[in-house]
Amino acid sequence: MSTVLDKRPAAQQPKKPARRRLTLAEWMLVIAGLLVLVSAVRLITGAHGITSVGQTSAALRLAVPIGLAGLGGLWAERAGVINIGLEGMLILGTWFGAWAGVQWGPWTGVVMGIVGGALGGLLHAIATVSFGVNHIVSGVAINILAVGATRYLSSFTFAEMESGTSKQSPPIEPIGQITVPGLSDAMATLNAKHWFVVSDVAGLVGGLVTNLSLLTIVAVAMIPLSRWVLWNTGFGLRLRSCGENPIAAESLGVNVYKYKYIAVMISGGFAGMGGAFLAEVASNIYLEGQTGGRGYIGLAAMIFGNWMPGGLALGAGLFGYTDSLNLRGGGQNVHALLLLLAILLVLATAWAIYRKKYLTGAVAAACGLVLFVWYSSVDEVPSQFVSAAPYVATLLVLAMSAQRLRMPKANGHAYRKGEGK
């Protein structure tokens, strides 16, 4: 019977059942279970900083530029253009944002940061869409060009300003922050009591309502806005069709070139906003090399999120959280994270066995055992691993999620107008 089925045309072969998506209620149960687990680990290890108000605030601040870079990558790749140049567009955003921010104020700096990133996107679109340059080659060239261009521009702009150098701008006026009165103090008080679950929830909420930058609010709002535009408007449908099947889109009257250009320039604009955030919120100066590879991490967050805004936000939050461990608690907090990861791998092992994926279960069990032995044998992890923790976490998450990824079908493919005729 199986032999007969194998010889049938693809359209007649039985389809694999689609993976059922979790409902909102099921997602809430997963989040609640994870919160209980984190709270238990906090009490066992005594690392109360892992869910403190300051930890949440720092994680959000570090996640925003990564999320914006990833959102830029999502826009470009949904239109079929791979954007490895996100790092360079972030760099352009930091320089343009700081240059304008020093002279005309922080919000002008944000606008100019977006413009700087969009210019990088325009160059990438010209190379890939109009001239058919390999997307990876073009993206790498944008990254190299951005480093050289900003270094050259800094040499006769910032270097001639008071308190500036060829590698650093003068201080930029800070963007305003908001704190919800009453609620912020109440959450800080609850968090300090170290109660099971209650204090952890208070720490998470407190970090979201204390000293929150206005630009952070704008950046976070871009995630649901992008989701609505790309999946609930005719414009978004036409743009996504260019990344799935540009020939079919052209046959229906879609100007594929135009939508690719728009998508890649929007992509650069989001990355530029992330760069302006780094220069004006994460710090109050432009500093050469301050992007620290966040464009590449944003790309990894986008892949982890399966080219969807919500998943992208989770990926950016994961990296921002692990990166913030460097700033608060360091080795003690990462030591607690080892125990948390070991428990999660035990749960992953049980789930793999339940689904009869024994090899996956064996790998997860072995990794969990290694982490648990490491946790048991030391009281605090070395500072070198603390610095590497964000990158290790990113690689582990990508490795665990690789089997369920589905990129746009025409992503990275060369396209020429009139191919379908």
Salt bridges, closest charged atoms under 4 A:
GLU26 OE2 - ARG20 NH2 3.13
ASP200 OD1 - ARG42 NE 2.66
GLU244 OE2 - ARG78 NH1 3.84
GLU244 OE2 - ARG406 NH1 2.81
GLU288 OE2 - ARG151 NH2 2.90
ASP323 OD2 - ARG294 NH2 3.75
